[in-house]
Amino acid sequence: MADQSTSNTQPTEYKSESKMKHIVSFVAMILLTVAAFVLVLRDVVPVAWVLPLMLGFAVIQVLLQLFTFMHLDQKGSLYYILFIAFGVMVAVISAAGIIFMP
Amino acid sequence: MGTLLIMIVFGLFFAAIFTGGYNNTLIQRARKTTAWDWLTSVDHKKIGVMYFMAGIFYFVVGGLEALFMRYQLLVPGNDAFVGRTFNELLTMHGTTMIFFAAMPLIFGLINVVMPLQIGARDVAFPFLNSLGFWLFFFGALLTNMGWIFGGAPDAGWTSYVQLALNEYSPGPGVDYYVLGLQIAGAGTTMSGINFLVTILNMRTKGMSLLRMPMFTWTSLITSVLIIFAMPPLTIALLLLMMDRLFGANFFDHVMGGSAVLWEHLFWIFGHPEVYIVVLPAFGIMSDIFSTFSKKKLFGYNSMVFATSLIGFLGFMVWVHHMFTVGLGPVSNSIFAIATMLIAIPTGIKVFNWLFTMWGGELTFPVAMKWAIGFIPTFVIGGMTGIMLAAPPADFQYQDSYFVVAHFHYVLIGGTVFALLAGAYYWWPKMFGKMLSERLGNWHFWLFFIGFHLTFFPQHFLGLFGMPRRVFTYEPNVGLEYINQVSTFGAILMGIGTIIFAWNMIQSFRSKKIAAADPWDGRSLEWATETPVPFYNFAQLPEVRGVDAFWLEKQAGNKQMTPAEPLGKIHMPSGSHIPFLMSIALFVGGWGLIARSWQIGVMGLLAFGVTMFMRSFDRDHGFYVKPKELLDKEAKS
């Protein structure tokens, strides 16, 4: 029954979060995506910079996603850490596999 | 322009009907029908039943495709299904059996049983559950539309590129595969998230993680695998869609793309996928062994550990599907060793099942027969798996019938046997009726013997050099006799399935309501009434240990001790939006397949509109009053 009672208290928790934070990070994520396309379509930076810059944008987007929309900052839980760590591990193994075994 | 106009008119027409603006009495009358009730249901038991029945349907479709292939291979030089037709049959057999039969059957059982086992009233996200089902349903429908319109996919269920690109697979065939699976895959991911959150957050009082029944544990690990394994497939299908529909060159090596990239992405998904379908099977078997041995599952903690370890290692072995690609001896050795490691947790499981039975008070209803048949069958499949995991040997087995025999031994001997066992075991909870044991015995023996007759000889077909996915063979090279035995076995499996269908029909027609606890069960699902009320538990039960219901029965209690006073119950209300969303994606997907950009964009826009409708849907469900619960109890 604990679940139902906590779900009743949750809306107040959401309200304490500012709308601005969501809108700002939403717009930032769209701009980062547009920036990635611009980098590839137009010669704004030297070719060698394109990949590192795009990776940087991607990392920022992932962090924005995790913290503003998936509430990674709200409360510490072992589950979050466990699953994020597992996800990172799977992604790193897969990416390394694809890159180093072409 | 004409199609656009027609589509707009149709869209407005349907929108009018569904919003009730056109004729309110029509929608009022529709809301009272049974069909509407099922279409809009967010009840996990109803969605589970729909998943299960859809899975049975596609199991029969995939089985027919297999029978056609076996008929073609009955004699050398047969000309019943040749060339492209045979390629379509083998592609759709694999795709259907994995994505549209095994997965929905598993999701059906998880949906019905898992919330009952953890003592929850519904899943965490009932709306998402419904959406997941309808996306799967329309995705599967879209993939199979190829049979009627323009040719089914014919590039193998793995759909390897170069072959699957426009140049070598012209026509819409592979497009049906790409878009149909993309839509169904979205539904699968949603269900995975839903099950994970449900198990982690909705357990009743006292149901700690290490008190959960084994089926719930394997569902948890399977959900994790789904969440991490489906994204690579989504990306792979997206890239293939870009290549085929919009002229991109991700996979075309002439234009600087990479064909191996597809294989990597597909198998990074594909290997965890086989654990997604086999882990719940292990869970079903564990529950059945422990119930029909009247013993606690032997080595419960090691079982949990083994399941987690299989899930963990499952992401590090995908290259064993690609040994002959030429990735080099270092890669091949690393992945060979990782693959062989998986035999250790699997072995732990097999011995735990054997020790569960040892010294138990054994009974052998049909469910237990499937479980017992599963052990030797699965062990044979696992053994050939170890043989295939050695790269030098794999170079010989590669693309031969030996591989076909291996994966049918694990997928049928593991997953299908377990699903059928689960069907017999949980049928009274799912449908409130019993399946006939007499017909069940016929089903089991025909299917079991038929299975071994079909696939055991195929090991030798492979060793004698018959390649897989080829529609004919030469006479007088020693392959005729084995192929005939194999086809004969397939027919026995077909007859077994017909008997199962007859058994289901008989059970639906019978008026006799099953007992609430027909097997003297151990976990919480048997503590509910039959038929299960839509809120599952009037009062959520308190759990005191592993095998919660068994503990209470041993303590002399007829029912679980309630963990809460009788109070009002919050339940979600049904919604027709998931159905509309899925239809919108279905139309959009079909538009893209037909290369009609207007219809494709319109489908996607309609999808956006339905998402908008959902965002501003202010329905927070309803409450069941304690008085209604008491009235109902007084009636029964």
Boltz contact constraints between the chains, C-beta under 6 A:
constraints:
  - contact:
      token1: [A, 1]
      token2: [B, 540]
      max_distance: 6.0
  - contact:
      token1: [A, 1]
      token2: [B, 564]
      max_distance: 6.0
  - contact:
      token1: [A, 3]
      token2: [B, 202]
      max_distance: 6.0
  - contact:
      token1: [A, 90]
      token2: [B, 228]
      max_distance: 6.0
  - contact:
      token1: [A, 90]
      token2: [B, 315]
      max_distance: 6.0
  - contact:
      token1: [A, 94]
      token2: [B, 268]
      max_distance: 6.0
  - contact:
      token1: [A, 98]
      token2: [B, 264]
      max_distance: 6.0
  - contact:
      token1: [A, 101]
      token2: [B, 327]
      max_distance: 6.0
  - contact:
      token1: [A, 101]
      token2: [B, 331]
      max_distance: 6.0
